[in-house]
């Protein structure tokens, strides 16, 4: 079996497994909804983080040469 044959059979299998909209296999996007709150503390100031980002960018420029 050549690579092209695999591609055709794989495509046919995906079309067959895809199912129809009327077969009752719908997805409920709200099935696992959760209400709550998330928060975090960076532990560094914005200036510190921007400075660290600039250092990382400068280090990355050295690698590209």
C-alpha positions as CSV (number, residue, x, y, z in Angstrom):
1,X,0.0,0.0,0.0
2,X,1.4,3.3,-1.0
3,X,1.2,6.5,0.9
4,X,-1.5,7.9,-1.4
5,X,-3.6,4.8,-0.7
6,X,-3.3,5.4,3.1
7,X,-4.4,9.0,2.7
8,X,-7.5,8.0,0.7
9,X,-8.5,5.2,3.2
10,X,-7.9,7.5,6.2
11,X,-10.1,10.2,4.6
12,X,-12.9,7.7,4.0
13,X,-12.6,6.4,7.6
14,X,-12.8,10.0,9.0
15,X,-15.9,10.7,6.9
16,X,-17.6,7.5,8.1
17,X,-16.7,8.1,11.7
18,X,-17.7,11.8,11.6
19,X,-21.3,11.0,12.1
20,X,-24.3,13.0,11.0
21,X,-25.9,15.9,12.8
22,X,-29.1,14.0,13.2
23,X,-27.6,10.9,14.9
24,X,-28.0,12.2,18.4
25,X,-24.2,12.6,19.1
26,X,-24.2,16.4,19.7
27,X,-21.8,18.1,22.0
28,X,-23.1,20.1,25.0
29,X,-20.6,23.0,25.3
30,X,-22.1,24.0,28.6
31,X,-21.9,20.5,30.2
32,X,-18.8,21.3,32.3
33,X,-19.3,25.0,33.0
34,X,-17.9,26.2,36.3
35,X,-18.4,29.4,38.1
36,X,-15.7,30.8,40.2
37,X,-12.8,33.1,40.4
38,X,-9.1,32.7,39.7
39,X,-6.3,35.0,40.8
40,X,-2.5,34.9,41.0
41,X,0.3,37.0,42.4
42,X,3.3,37.5,40.1
43,X,5.6,38.4,43.0
44,X,7.3,41.0,40.8
45,X,6.5,44.5,39.7
46,X,5.5,45.3,36.1
47,X,8.8,47.1,35.6
48,X,10.7,44.0,36.8
49,X,8.8,41.8,34.3
50,X,9.3,44.2,31.4
51,X,13.0,44.4,32.2
52,X,13.2,40.6,32.3
53,X,11.4,40.4,29.0
54,X,13.8,42.9,27.4
55,X,16.8,40.8,28.7
56,X,15.2,37.7,27.1
57,X,14.7,39.5,23.8
58,X,18.3,40.7,23.8
59,X,19.6,37.2,24.6
60,X,17.5,35.9,21.7
61,X,19.0,38.4,19.3
62,X,22.5,37.1,20.1
63,X,21.4,33.5,19.1
64,X,20.2,34.5,15.6
65,X,23.6,35.9,14.5
